[in-house]
Amino acid sequence: MEDCEDEELSADERILMNILREQKSLASNTLYGFYSQRARHPKSRRSFRNYMQNLCAMGLVRNIGEKRGRVYEIVNEILNHKHGGKAELCRMNRSAKQN
């Protein structure tokens, strides 16, 4: 299933997903640092936020917290069970903010 999802992602989004698969959960600044090291031509922080927002909207990643304290975490059955539903998927957060 991950392979199908990866086909829909940009190269930069695939890098971010690979980092999160390895680390499971990272603070936004730390994730951007790993991304900057791995990407051949890393994009700006604004582009990074857009990539993360897209990954959240696709339901592949969730965010916990806001602004500088934000942590990104890969979504899978083990993590969903571990948090007992306390951490909402980003797309749920986005739809709530739009209403």
Contacts in CASP RR format, 6 or more apart in sequence:
PFRMAT RR
TARGET T0000
AUTHOR 0000-0000-0000
METHOD contacts of the structure
MODEL  1
MEDCEDEELSADERILMNILREQKSLASNTLYGFYSQRARHPKSRRSFRN
YMQNLCAMGLVRNIGEKRGRVYEIVNEILNHKHGGKAELCRMNRSAKQN
5 17 0 8 1.000
5 58 0 8 1.000
5 60 0 8 1.000
6 14 0 8 1.000
6 17 0 8 1.000
8 58 0 8 1.000
9 17 0 8 1.000
9 55 0 8 1.000
10 51 0 8 1.000
12 35 0 8 1.000
12 39 0 8 1.000
12 42 0 8 1.000
12 43 0 8 1.000
12 47 0 8 1.000
12 51 0 8 1.000
13 51 0 8 1.000
13 54 0 8 1.000
13 55 0 8 1.000
15 35 0 8 1.000
15 38 0 8 1.000
15 39 0 8 1.000
16 31 0 8 1.000
16 35 0 8 1.000
16 48 0 8 1.000
16 51 0 8 1.000
16 52 0 8 1.000
16 55 0 8 1.000
16 61 0 8 1.000
17 55 0 8 1.000
17 60 0 8 1.000
17 61 0 8 1.000
17 74 0 8 1.000
18 38 0 8 1.000
19 26 0 8 1.000
19 31 0 8 1.000
19 34 0 8 1.000
19 35 0 8 1.000
19 38 0 8 1.000
20 26 0 8 1.000
20 31 0 8 1.000
20 61 0 8 1.000
20 72 0 8 1.000
20 73 0 8 1.000
20 74 0 8 1.000
21 74 0 8 1.000
23 31 0 8 1.000
23 34 0 8 1.000
24 73 0 8 1.000
24 74 0 8 1.000
24 79 0 8 1.000
25 71 0 8 1.000
25 72 0 8 1.000
25 73 0 8 1.000
25 74 0 8 1.000
25 79 0 8 1.000
26 34 0 8 1.000
26 71 0 8 1.000
26 72 0 8 1.000
26 73 0 8 1.000
27 69 0 8 1.000
27 70 0 8 1.000
27 71 0 8 1.000
27 72 0 8 1.000
28 52 0 8 1.000
28 68 0 8 1.000
28 69 0 8 1.000
28 70 0 8 1.000
28 71 0 8 1.000
28 72 0 8 1.000
29 68 0 8 1.000
31 52 0 8 1.000
31 72 0 8 1.000
32 45 0 8 1.000
32 48 0 8 1.000
35 42 0 8 1.000
35 48 0 8 1.000
36 42 0 8 1.000
43 51 0 8 1.000
52 61 0 8 1.000
52 63 0 8 1.000
52 72 0 8 1.000
53 90 0 8 1.000
53 94 0 8 1.000
55 61 0 8 1.000
55 90 0 8 1.000
56 62 0 8 1.000
56 63 0 8 1.000
56 89 0 8 1.000
56 90 0 8 1.000
56 91 0 8 1.000
56 93 0 8 1.000
56 94 0 8 1.000
57 90 0 8 1.000
57 91 0 8 1.000
57 94 0 8 1.000
58 91 0 8 1.000
59 75 0 8 1.000
59 89 0 8 1.000
59 90 0 8 1.000
59 91 0 8 1.000
60 74 0 8 1.000
60 75 0 8 1.000
61 72 0 8 1.000
61 73 0 8 1.000
61 74 0 8 1.000
61 75 0 8 1.000
61 90 0 8 1.000
62 72 0 8 1.000
62 73 0 8 1.000
62 75 0 8 1.000
62 87 0 8 1.000
62 88 0 8 1.000
62 89 0 8 1.000
62 90 0 8 1.000
63 70 0 8 1.000
63 71 0 8 1.000
63 72 0 8 1.000
63 73 0 8 1.000
63 90 0 8 1.000
63 93 0 8 1.000
64 70 0 8 1.000
64 71 0 8 1.000
64 72 0 8 1.000
64 73 0 8 1.000
64 87 0 8 1.000
65 71 0 8 1.000
73 79 0 8 1.000
73 87 0 8 1.000
75 89 0 8 1.000
END
